[in-house]
Amino acid sequence: MALSAFALLEFTELKKYVAVDPKLIQELYSFILAKKNENGLFEVRKQYEAKNAYSEHMWSRNMYILYALSKLGIKMKLKILTK
């Protein structure tokens, strides 16, 4: 997921210099948003990590995705995870 967010940032920046298929950017964007859970988090855990609680590393991957989307000016409503 974080790699997809990085690719989305890079391809968006790259289109200033070369022709980038808009479909590629749209598919990356759709893929990332499809991974958003009902609690507003993105599922960044690997399959073998899914049984564990979120670690600092997993939170940082989640925050990177939010950073990438906000850097691109993508506005979306995220529910705040509360306990």
C-alpha positions as CSV (number, residue, x, y, z in Angstrom):
1,M,0.0,0.0,0.0
2,A,2.7,2.5,0.9
3,L,4.5,1.6,-2.3
4,S,1.3,2.3,-4.2
5,A,1.0,5.7,-2.5
6,F,4.7,6.4,-3.4
7,A,4.0,5.4,-7.1
8,L,1.0,7.6,-7.2
9,L,3.1,10.6,-6.0
10,E,5.9,9.8,-8.5
11,F,3.7,9.3,-11.5
12,T,1.7,12.4,-10.7
13,E,5.0,14.4,-10.6
14,L,6.4,12.6,-13.6
15,K,3.5,13.7,-15.8
16,K,4.9,17.2,-15.8
17,Y,7.8,15.9,-17.9
18,V,6.6,12.9,-19.9
19,A,3.3,11.4,-21.0
20,V,1.8,9.3,-18.2
21,D,-1.4,7.4,-18.9
22,P,-4.1,9.0,-16.8
23,K,-5.7,5.6,-16.4
24,L,-2.6,4.4,-14.5
25,I,-3.0,7.3,-12.0
26,Q,-6.7,6.7,-11.6
27,E,-6.2,3.0,-11.0
28,L,-3.6,3.6,-8.4
29,Y,-5.9,6.1,-6.7
30,S,-8.8,3.7,-6.8
31,F,-6.7,0.8,-5.5
32,I,-5.5,2.9,-2.5
33,L,-9.0,4.1,-1.7
34,A,-10.4,0.5,-2.0
35,K,-8.1,-0.5,0.9
36,K,-9.6,2.1,3.3
37,N,-11.4,0.3,6.1
38,E,-14.7,1.5,7.6
39,N,-12.7,3.0,10.5
40,G,-10.7,5.2,8.2
41,L,-7.5,3.3,8.3
42,F,-5.8,1.8,5.3
43,E,-5.1,-1.9,5.5
44,V,-1.3,-1.9,5.4
45,R,-0.6,-5.0,7.3
46,K,0.7,-8.0,5.5
47,Q,-1.3,-11.2,5.7
48,Y,1.0,-12.6,8.4
49,E,0.7,-9.4,10.4
50,A,-3.2,-9.2,10.3
51,K,-3.7,-11.0,13.6
52,N,-1.4,-8.5,15.5
53,A,-2.4,-5.1,16.7
54,Y,-1.1,-2.1,14.8
55,S,2.6,-1.5,15.5
56,E,4.4,1.8,15.1
57,H,5.7,0.6,11.7
58,M,2.2,-0.1,10.6
59,W,1.0,3.3,11.7
60,S,3.8,5.0,9.8
61,R,2.8,3.2,6.6
62,N,-0.8,4.4,7.2
63,M,0.4,7.9,7.8
64,Y,2.5,7.9,4.6
65,I,-0.6,7.0,2.6
66,L,-2.4,9.9,4.1
67,Y,0.5,12.2,3.4
68,A,0.6,11.1,-0.3
69,L,-3.1,11.7,-0.7
70,S,-3.0,15.0,1.0
71,K,0.1,16.1,-1.0
72,L,-1.9,15.5,-4.2
73,G,-4.7,17.6,-2.9
74,I,-7.1,14.6,-2.6
75,K,-9.7,15.5,-0.1
76,M,-11.7,12.7,1.6
77,K,-13.5,12.3,4.8
78,L,-11.8,10.0,7.2
79,K,-13.4,8.7,10.3
80,I,-11.3,9.1,13.4
81,L,-10.5,5.9,15.1
82,T,-11.8,6.1,18.7
83,K,-11.8,3.6,21.5
